[in-house]
Structure formats: structure tokens, C-alpha cells
């Protein structure tokens, strides 16, 4: 039997966020598509904010909270990996999932990640669920959204994850909210936005269909 989020929450004694946010499945889109985008984990602050604002609660609230999420959805739509309006439900020709399903505060998590044992423990905890997703969907490529996700996926592969090749692109939140390391280009820089969208288009051209 494939593992479930609920089973892993129970096994490891985690706070059950599904009681407050049942829509927070940690995945969205079409798992039968060849292109999967993999995030790190949900931002608890973002989850709380979008939950409060939403008139209706559905899984479409995921990756639909802030300007970074909007950039991702715009890029996917422009690349032909989503039909319809970027923020609307449905029309997915790709799949988005999280390597680690546990929501957390970004600042707190960044501090804890200084000890690699922390995120490696989480990676091993959630590996069986990601493996079950991959086995059911059989993607051709996993697109790591940022360097930390790439590290997590490569570590998972080193401890047994059977997965297709991993490609890294910048994280949409990095583009929209943080200055670029080593350059003078700040958050929301038009060239950075253009380059992010181009990286998604390139992956779509290489792997879609």
C-alpha cells in the first residue's frame, strides 16, 4: 500500500496541518504529464494568509498565494503547461509537488537547515511518498525549484529514490523577493523575470508531449 500524508503525520507525531488546511495536499496538476516541478515545502505563513483571504477553499489555493506564485503560474501558462487563466483551477499540462510536505515558517526553517541533519531527516521521512507519486505518474524530468530542492532530490536519490533526471531552475520566490547573488539585479528585475520564464519554456520545449 502506498504511504499517505496522514500516515506519515501519524508515524512521526507531526502536527496535523490537514485539520486546519485540508486543501493543502502538497501537489497540484496532472501527475501523468512528463514534466514535474518540485518545490521544497509549503510556507506556513503563506498558507495561513491565503486561507484567510479565500472565499472558497480548494487545492487550487496552492502555489496561488503571492507574487512569486503568480510568476510561476504565468510562466507555466505562457510555456503551454497550463491552459486558461494562470490563477484559475484546471488546465494543467504539468505537475507540481513538494519534496517535503510539512508546512513551516520560512525564517525558522532557514535557521534549522543550517544543520544538514535536519533536512536530511525530513528527506528520508517523505521519500516514500515522493517515490509513490513518481511510480504512479512516471515523469520524464523533475524540475527542482531552487538549489535547496536540488540538494534534497539528489540526497533522496543517494538513499534510494528512483527518479528521472533532475533539472534545476531558479526559485520563483528568489526571483521576486530576493536580490540576485553576485549581481546588482534586485527582486522583480525584468531580466530575471524574463530569464525565469525562458527557463520554463525551454523545459517545456524539451520534454512536453
C-alpha positions in Angstrom: 0.0 0.0 0.0 1.3 3.4 -0.9 2.1 5.8 2.0 -0.2 8.8 2.6 0.4 12.2 4.1 -1.8 11.3 7.0 0.1 8.0 7.7 3.4 9.9 7.8 2.0 12.6 10.1 0.8 9.9 12.4 4.0 7.8 12.2 6.3 10.7 13.1 3.9 12.5 15.5 3.7 15.7 13.4 1.2 18.4 13.9 -1.7 17.6 11.6 -2.0 20.7 9.4 -4.7 19.0 7.4 -7.1 19.6 10.3 -6.9 23.3 9.6 -6.0 23.3 5.9 -7.5 20.1 4.3 -6.8 21.6 0.9 -3.0 21.6 1.5 -2.3 18.4 -0.4 1.3 19.3 -1.3 0.7 18.6 -5.0 -1.3 20.1 -7.9 -1.8 19.5 -11.6 -1.6 16.4 -13.8 0.7 13.6 -12.5 0.5 11.9 -15.9 2.3 14.7 -17.5 6.1 14.3 -18.3 7.2 17.5 -16.6 7.1 17.8 -12.8 8.1 20.9 -10.9 9.3 20.1 -7.4 9.3 22.7 -4.5 10.8 22.4 -1.1 7.9 22.6 1.3 4.8 24.9 1.9 5.3 28.2 3.6 3.1 28.2 6.7 2.7 32.0 6.7 1.7 31.9 3.0 -0.8 29.0 3.7 -2.4 31.0 6.6 -2.6 34.2 4.5 -4.3 32.6 1.5 -6.6 30.5 3.7 -7.9 33.7 5.4 -8.4 35.6 2.2 -10.1 32.9 0.2 -13.9 32.8 -0.1 -13.7 29.1 -1.0 -11.0 26.6 -0.1 -9.7 24.1 -2.7 -6.4 22.7 -3.7 -6.1 25.5 -6.2 -5.1 27.8 -3.4 -1.7 26.0 -3.6 1.0 27.9 -5.5 -1.5 30.7 -5.7 -0.7 33.0 -2.7 1.8 35.8 -3.6 3.6 37.4 -6.5 6.2 34.6 -6.6 3.4 32.0 -7.1 1.9 34.3 -9.8 5.2 34.3 -11.6 5.3 30.5 -11.6 1.8 30.2 -12.9 2.3 32.9 -15.6 5.5 31.1 -16.7 3.7 27.7 -16.9 0.8 29.2 -18.8 3.0 31.1 -21.3 5.0 27.9 -21.9 1.8 25.9 -22.7 2.0 23.9 -19.5 -1.3 25.3 -18.2 -4.4 26.3 -20.1 -6.8 29.1 -19.2 -6.0 31.9 -16.8 -2.9 31.4 -14.7 -4.7 31.7 -11.3 -7.7 29.6 -12.4 -8.1 25.9 -11.5 -7.6 23.2 -14.0 -5.9 23.1 -17.4 -2.7 21.6 -16.1 -0.3 20.0 -18.5 2.4 19.6 -15.8 2.5 18.6 -12.2 3.7 20.5 -9.2 4.6 18.7 -5.9 6.7 19.3 -2.8 9.7 17.1 -1.8 8.7 17.8 1.8 5.1 18.1 2.6 5.4 19.7 6.1 4.5 23.5 6.2 6.9 25.6 8.1 7.8 29.3 8.7 10.4 30.2 6.1 12.7 32.1 8.5 12.6 29.3 11.1 13.2 26.6 8.6 16.2 28.5 7.1 17.8 28.6 10.5 17.2 24.9 11.1 18.6 24.0 7.7 22.0 25.1 8.9 22.2 21.6 10.3 22.1 19.3 7.3 20.9 16.5 9.5 17.6 18.4 9.8 16.6 18.5 6.2 18.1 15.0 5.5 15.9 13.6 8.2 12.9 15.2 6.6 14.0 14.0 3.1 14.1 10.4 4.3 10.7 10.8 6.0 9.0 12.0 2.8 11.0 9.9 0.3 8.4 7.0 0.3 5.6 9.4 -0.6 7.5 11.1 -3.4 8.5 7.6 -4.7 4.9 6.6 -4.7 4.0 9.7 -6.7 6.7 9.1 -9.2 5.8 5.4 -9.6 2.2 6.3 -10.3 3.0 9.2 -12.7 6.3 8.3 -14.3 7.6 11.8 -15.2 10.4 12.3 -17.7 12.1 15.1 -15.7 11.9 16.6 -12.2 12.5 20.3 -12.2 14.0 21.4 -8.9 12.7 24.9 -8.0 15.9 26.2 -6.5 19.3 24.9 -5.2 17.9 23.6 -1.9 15.4 21.4 -3.7 18.1 20.1 -6.0 20.1 19.1 -2.9 17.2 17.4 -1.3 16.4 15.4 -4.5 20.0 14.4 -5.1 20.2 13.3 -1.4 17.0 11.3 -1.8 18.4 9.6 -4.9 21.6 8.7 -2.9 19.5 6.9 -0.3 17.2 5.1 -2.7 14.8 7.3 -4.6 14.3 6.0 -8.1 13.6 9.1 -10.2 14.1 10.6 -13.6 16.8 13.2 -14.3 16.7 16.4 -12.2 17.0 19.9 -13.7 17.4 23.0 -11.6 15.9 26.4 -12.3 15.7 29.4 -10.0 13.0 29.5 -7.4 10.2 31.9 -8.4 10.3 33.5 -4.9 14.1 34.1 -5.2 13.4 36.0 -8.4 10.6 38.1 -7.0 11.6 38.7 -3.4 15.4 38.5 -3.1 18.4 40.2 -4.8 20.4 38.1 -7.1 23.7 36.9 -5.6 26.8 38.2 -7.4 25.0 40.9 -9.4 23.3 44.2 -8.9 19.9 42.9 -10.1 17.3 43.2 -7.4 14.0 41.5 -6.7 11.4 41.7 -9.6 14.1 42.7 -12.1 12.6 42.5 -15.5 15.5 40.5 -16.9 15.3 38.0 -14.1 11.6 37.5 -14.7 12.2 37.1 -18.4 15.0 34.5 -17.7 12.8 32.6 -15.4 10.0 32.4 -17.9 12.6 31.4 -20.6 13.9 28.5 -18.4 10.4 27.2 -18.1 9.7 27.5 -21.8 13.0 25.6 -22.6 12.0 22.7 -20.4 8.5 22.6 -21.9 10.0 22.6 -25.4 12.4 19.7 -24.5 10.1 17.5 -22.5 6.4 18.2 -23.3 4.4 15.8 -25.4 
